[in-house]
Amino acid sequence: MNKSIKLIVLVFLAAVLLAGFMMVRPFGQLEYSDMDDYYLDHAQQETGSNNIVTSVVYDYRGFDTLGEATVLFGTAVGMLALFRGVPR
Amino acid sequence: MKPMSRITIIISQFAFVLAVVYGLYIVIHGHLTPGGGFQGGAILASAVAMVLVAFGEKDIKSLLPQKLDVVYVALGVFMFLSIAFLIIIPEGAKIEGSVFASIYNAFAGPGGLFGYQTPIGPNDGYLNTGGIVSVKSVITGLEVIAALYIILKVMFWAENDVLSKDESGLMNSGGDHNA
């Protein structure tokens, strides 16, 4: 009983994942590439950065990076608070 | 944690210099080459981790800052916040078509720190360009190295505490630090 349920779940998951894998578009042939084309065409003159990934990370999506930095800050403060009783 | 063998200590000193130079290169060239603040900060922190593991607790207190790390991480977040929020588009600012995306890149163009105009199109990659993108990358590198160093140091204290309380050798069976 238990084993058959596991087998059914396994077959179902494998079928779903294989179907999703079959439906993946070929590499480099995107369906919608407007955003990518915009970044590639305008990032250098809009942000002044040669590296388009950096221009996206620090300029177009700067608030996301700010959130990451805040998460890291919270992690450091949390570690200090967690181990506050440890002698240094 | 006991210091590792003398060979490891010497080689870790050489590799520390190389790793720090490489990490600073990654941080400073964030607007030109792959990488940036997070990746370069992680490289710097792994260099510090290597030295911490190699030296043990013996000489490390004179090598690394002990008090100011929280100041650095708070400074990184605060500077990132201030740059992100203070430099919004000024009212009636003349946007010359080269320095405006989601925030007004006030540092790019007039010269100064990272302030030269970026040539449009394929170019050689001049270091002193980029404006706010470069400055934010460097600030993020500062914050990442400070935060990861805090995490490493706190876990190092904790391990020293556990090892000093546990004299029966229960936690000492890893074999890594018995050199």
Interface residues (C-beta under 8 A of the other chain):
Chain A: H42 A43 Q44 Q45 E46 T47 G48 S49 N50 N51 V53 T54 S55 V57 Y58 D59 Y60 R61 G62 F63 T65 L66 E68 A69 T70 L72 F73 T75 A76 V77 M79 L80 L82 F83 V86 P87 R88
Chain B: G30 H31 L32 T33 P34 G36 G37 F38 Q66 V70 V73 A74 G76 V77 F80 L81 A84 G97 S98 V99 F100 A101 S102 I103 N105 A108 G109 Q117 T118 I120 G121 N123 G125 T129 G130 G131 I132 V133 S134 K136 S137 T140 E143 V144 A146 A147 L148 I150 I151 V154 M155 W157 A158 D161
